[in-house]
């Protein structure tokens, strides 16, 4: 039976809270990550709380949404709220519950990318010297930091790696779809240095642990959470006298990749971004370095030197 089409003016009032529950069930059935489902619930419920109505018309939702997004906040946080609400209301439109998306026409705020921090190599060296590599926890933490800096993987992706996700002969790590934020698996390359550190760690890792125990588990064989890992890195940072976060390692990889002449499309695949828009923030931060990369890579520069020969006599 075709869904009934309503206009903006004759649409009956809807129960946004009930629609959210249906939306989350659908997205869960689609295989969306639990963390993403939690984020959807949080941001849509915050708007519902602001809306303050059990049943709302399109006009009421639209006006409340404009007021809600006008509440002073950082551009980044405002854009995050807009992103989740836009996706939720797109689903409402596709199901025929709304005649149009109330977020239509609302532009993203211009973001300040100062939260993307590129850690200097000197600070990284101090951080990597902080863990006691003679202990299980210290060597584990050192290896986690190496993998993050070497691959740009998200903290949650690294913390949920299993031993079977490693292919050390090929120097590869596989990020399984169920632990990836975008629910898409991808293979990441690691350097020989990281591979050697992982081999050393695997030798001291308890052999009696089952295959389901994460590669970088706690001393009790439990999964480290992103919050606990952030606390651990903060402890090492304070010990080393630097300011580096788990996501700072990911950001540093991305910027160093671009500085070395890597292309944005490859970086998008490596980082596991769903679209290039997320990768653009790194491109902006490394703009000066990309100018240098262009000078090295431009075919025109090579063309200018093509066919030139060394002069017969040197000055």
C-alpha positions as CSV (number, residue, x, y, z in Angstrom):
1,X,0.0,0.0,0.0
2,X,1.5,3.3,-1.0
3,X,2.4,5.8,1.8
4,X,0.1,8.7,2.1
5,X,1.6,12.0,0.9
6,X,1.0,15.0,3.2
7,X,1.7,18.6,2.5
8,X,3.5,20.8,5.1
9,X,0.2,22.4,6.0
10,X,-2.1,19.4,6.4
11,X,0.3,17.0,8.1
12,X,-1.1,15.4,11.3
13,X,0.9,15.8,14.5
14,X,3.5,13.1,15.0
15,X,5.1,11.5,18.1
16,X,8.8,12.2,17.5
17,X,9.8,10.0,20.4
18,X,8.0,6.9,19.1
19,X,9.5,7.5,15.7
20,X,13.0,7.6,17.2
21,X,12.4,4.2,18.7
22,X,11.3,2.8,15.3
23,X,14.2,4.5,13.6
24,X,16.7,2.9,16.0
25,X,15.3,-0.5,15.5
26,X,15.6,-0.2,11.8
27,X,19.1,1.0,12.0
28,X,20.0,-1.7,14.4
29,X,18.6,-4.3,11.9
30,X,20.8,-2.6,9.2
31,X,23.8,-3.5,11.3
32,X,24.7,0.0,12.6
33,X,27.4,-0.1,15.4
34,X,26.1,0.1,19.0
35,X,28.2,3.3,19.6
36,X,26.5,5.0,16.6
37,X,23.1,3.9,17.7
38,X,23.9,5.4,21.1
39,X,24.9,8.7,19.5
40,X,21.7,8.8,17.5
41,X,19.7,8.3,20.6
42,X,21.5,10.9,22.6
43,X,21.3,13.7,20.0
44,X,17.7,13.1,18.9
45,X,16.5,12.8,22.5
46,X,18.3,16.1,23.3
47,X,16.2,17.8,20.6
48,X,13.0,16.0,21.7
49,X,13.6,17.3,25.2
50,X,14.0,20.8,23.8
51,X,10.9,20.4,21.7
52,X,8.9,19.6,24.8
53,X,5.8,18.3,23.0
54,X,4.3,14.8,22.9
55,X,2.9,15.4,19.4
56,X,4.2,18.0,17.0
57,X,3.3,19.3,13.5
58,X,6.0,19.9,10.9
59,X,5.9,23.6,11.5
60,X,6.5,23.1,15.3
61,X,9.4,20.8,14.6
62,X,10.9,23.2,12.1
63,X,10.7,26.2,14.4
64,X,12.0,24.3,17.4
65,X,14.8,22.9,15.3
66,X,15.9,26.4,14.2
67,X,15.9,27.6,17.8
68,X,17.7,24.5,19.0
69,X,20.5,24.9,16.5
70,X,20.8,28.6,17.4
71,X,21.8,27.7,20.9
72,X,25.5,28.9,21.3
73,X,27.9,26.0,20.9
74,X,31.1,25.2,19.1
75,X,30.7,24.9,15.3
76,X,31.9,21.3,15.5
77,X,29.3,20.3,18.0
78,X,26.5,22.2,16.1
79,X,27.4,20.3,13.0
80,X,27.4,17.0,14.8
81,X,23.9,17.8,16.1
82,X,22.7,18.8,12.6
83,X,24.2,15.6,11.1
84,X,22.3,13.2,13.4
85,X,19.1,15.1,13.2
86,X,19.3,15.4,9.4
87,X,19.7,11.6,9.1
88,X,16.8,10.9,11.4
89,X,14.4,13.3,9.7
90,X,15.5,11.9,6.3
91,X,14.3,8.6,7.4
92,X,11.0,10.1,8.7
93,X,10.5,11.6,5.2
94,X,11.3,8.3,3.5
95,X,8.7,6.5,5.6
96,X,6.0,9.1,4.9
97,X,5.9,10.5,8.5
98,X,7.0,14.0,7.4
99,X,6.4,15.8,4.1
100,X,9.9,17.3,4.1
101,X,13.1,17.3,6.2
102,X,12.9,20.2,8.7
103,X,16.7,20.5,8.5
104,X,16.5,21.4,4.8
105,X,18.2,24.7,4.0
106,X,20.2,24.8,7.3
107,X,23.9,25.1,6.5
108,X,26.8,23.6,8.4
109,X,28.8,26.0,10.5
110,X,32.3,26.8,9.5
111,X,34.4,24.7,11.8
112,X,37.5,25.6,13.7
113,X,40.0,22.7,13.2
114,X,42.1,23.5,16.2
115,X,41.0,20.3,17.8
116,X,42.9,18.4,15.2
117,X,46.3,18.4,16.7
118,X,49.5,17.3,14.9
119,X,51.9,16.1,17.5
120,X,55.6,17.1,16.9
121,X,58.0,14.2,16.5
122,X,59.9,15.2,19.6
123,X,56.7,14.9,21.7
124,X,55.9,11.6,20.2
125,X,59.3,10.3,21.1
126,X,58.8,11.3,24.7
127,X,55.4,9.7,24.8
128,X,56.6,6.4,23.4
129,X,59.4,6.3,26.0
130,X,56.9,6.7,28.8
131,X,55.5,3.1,29.1
132,X,57.6,0.5,31.0
133,X,58.1,-2.0,28.2
134,X,59.4,-4.7,30.6
135,X,55.8,-5.2,31.8
136,X,52.8,-6.7,30.0
137,X,50.7,-3.5,30.3
138,X,53.6,-1.2,29.3
139,X,54.5,-3.2,26.2
140,X,50.8,-3.5,25.3
141,X,50.3,0.2,25.6
142,X,53.4,0.9,23.5
143,X,52.2,-1.4,20.8
144,X,48.7,0.2,20.7
145,X,50.3,3.6,20.3
146,X,52.6,2.3,17.5
147,X,49.6,0.8,15.6
148,X,47.6,4.0,15.9
149,X,50.4,6.2,14.7
150,X,51.4,3.7,12.0
151,X,47.9,3.2,10.6
152,X,45.7,6.1,11.7
153,X,43.1,3.6,13.0
154,X,40.5,4.8,15.5
155,X,41.2,3.9,19.2
156,X,38.1,1.6,19.3
157,X,39.2,-0.2,16.2
158,X,42.6,-1.0,17.6
159,X,41.3,-2.0,21.0
160,X,38.9,-4.5,19.4
161,X,41.5,-6.2,17.3
162,X,41.8,-10.0,17.6
163,X,45.0,-12.1,17.1
164,X,43.4,-13.5,14.0
165,X,43.2,-10.0,12.5
166,X,47.0,-9.8,12.2
167,X,48.9,-11.0,9.2
168,X,52.4,-10.3,10.2
169,X,53.9,-12.1,7.2
170,X,52.2,-9.5,5.0
171,X,52.5,-6.8,7.6
172,X,48.7,-6.2,7.5
173,X,46.0,-5.6,10.1
174,X,42.4,-6.2,9.2
175,X,39.7,-3.9,10.7
176,X,36.6,-6.0,10.8
177,X,33.2,-4.5,9.7
178,X,31.6,-5.0,13.1
179,X,34.2,-2.9,14.9
180,X,34.5,-0.2,12.2
181,X,32.5,3.0,12.7
182,X,31.3,2.9,9.1
183,X,30.6,-0.9,9.3
184,X,33.0,-1.5,6.4
185,X,36.1,-3.7,6.8
186,X,39.5,-2.5,5.6
187,X,43.1,-3.7,5.5
188,X,45.8,-1.5,6.9
189,X,49.6,-1.8,6.4
190,X,52.0,-1.7,9.3
191,X,55.7,-0.9,9.1
192,X,58.5,-3.5,9.9
193,X,59.2,-1.6,13.1
194,X,55.6,-2.0,14.3
195,X,55.6,-5.7,13.2
196,X,58.7,-6.4,15.3
197,X,57.2,-4.8,18.4
198,X,54.0,-6.8,17.9
199,X,56.0,-10.1,17.6
200,X,57.6,-9.3,20.9
201,X,54.3,-8.5,22.5
202,X,52.6,-11.7,21.2
203,X,55.4,-13.8,22.9
204,X,54.5,-12.4,26.3
205,X,50.7,-12.5,25.8
206,X,49.1,-15.3,27.7
207,X,48.8,-18.4,25.5
208,X,45.8,-19.7,27.4
209,X,43.6,-16.9,26.4
210,X,40.9,-17.9,23.9
211,X,40.7,-16.6,20.3
212,X,37.9,-14.2,21.5
213,X,40.1,-12.3,23.8
214,X,41.1,-9.0,22.2
215,X,44.7,-8.7,21.1
216,X,45.4,-5.8,23.4
217,X,43.3,-7.0,26.4
218,X,43.7,-5.9,30.0
219,X,45.7,-8.1,32.4
220,X,42.5,-9.9,33.1
221,X,41.7,-10.7,29.5
222,X,39.0,-8.0,29.2
223,X,38.5,-5.5,26.4
224,X,39.9,-2.0,27.1
225,X,37.4,0.7,26.5
226,X,38.1,3.9,24.6
227,X,37.6,5.9,27.9
228,X,40.1,3.7,29.8
229,X,42.6,4.0,26.9
230,X,42.3,7.8,26.9
231,X,43.1,7.8,30.6
232,X,46.1,5.6,30.1
233,X,47.4,7.9,27.3
234,X,46.8,11.0,29.5
235,X,48.8,9.4,32.2
236,X,51.8,8.7,29.9
237,X,51.4,12.3,28.5
238,X,51.6,13.8,31.9
239,X,54.6,11.6,32.7
240,X,56.4,12.7,29.5
241,X,55.4,16.4,29.8
242,X,53.4,16.4,26.5
243,X,49.8,16.8,25.5
244,X,48.8,14.0,23.2
245,X,45.5,12.1,23.0
246,X,44.6,8.8,21.3
247,X,42.9,10.7,18.5
248,X,46.0,12.9,18.3
249,X,47.9,9.9,17.1
250,X,45.3,9.3,14.3
251,X,45.4,13.0,13.4
252,X,49.2,13.0,13.3
253,X,49.2,10.0,10.9
254,X,46.8,11.7,8.6
255,X,48.7,15.0,8.4
256,X,52.1,13.2,8.0
257,X,50.6,11.1,5.3
258,X,49.6,14.2,3.3
259,X,52.9,15.9,4.0
260,X,54.7,12.9,2.5
261,X,52.7,13.4,-0.7
262,X,49.9,10.9,-0.1
263,X,46.7,11.6,-1.9
264,X,43.4,12.4,-0.1
265,X,41.4,9.5,-1.7
266,X,43.9,7.0,-0.4
267,X,43.8,8.7,3.0
268,X,40.0,8.5,3.0
269,X,40.2,4.7,2.5
270,X,42.9,4.2,5.1
271,X,41.1,6.3,7.8
272,X,37.8,4.6,7.0
273,X,35.9,7.8,6.3
274,X,32.5,7.3,4.6
275,X,33.1,10.3,2.3
276,X,35.9,12.8,1.5
277,X,34.3,15.6,3.5
278,X,35.7,14.1,6.7
279,X,39.1,14.0,5.2
280,X,39.1,17.6,4.1
281,X,39.9,18.9,7.6
282,X,43.3,17.3,7.3
283,X,43.8,18.7,3.9
284,X,43.2,22.2,5.2
285,X,45.6,21.8,8.0
286,X,48.4,20.5,5.7
287,X,47.7,23.1,3.0
288,X,51.3,24.5,3.1
289,X,52.8,21.1,2.9
290,X,50.5,20.2,0.0
291,X,52.0,23.1,-1.9
292,X,55.4,21.6,-1.5
293,X,54.1,18.2,-2.5
294,X,52.6,19.8,-5.7
295,X,56.0,21.3,-6.5
296,X,57.6,17.8,-6.3
297,X,54.8,16.0,-8.1
298,X,53.6,18.4,-10.8
299,X,54.0,16.9,-14.3
300,X,54.6,20.4,-15.6
301,X,57.8,20.7,-13.6
302,X,59.0,17.5,-15.0
303,X,58.0,18.6,-18.5
304,X,60.1,21.7,-18.2
305,X,63.2,19.6,-17.6
306,X,62.4,17.1,-20.3
307,X,65.0,17.1,-23.2
308,X,67.4,19.4,-21.4
309,X,71.0,18.4,-21.5
310,X,74.0,19.2,-19.5
311,X,75.9,22.2,-21.0
312,X,79.2,21.4,-22.7
313,X,81.1,23.8,-20.5
314,X,80.5,24.4,-16.8
315,X,80.8,27.9,-15.3
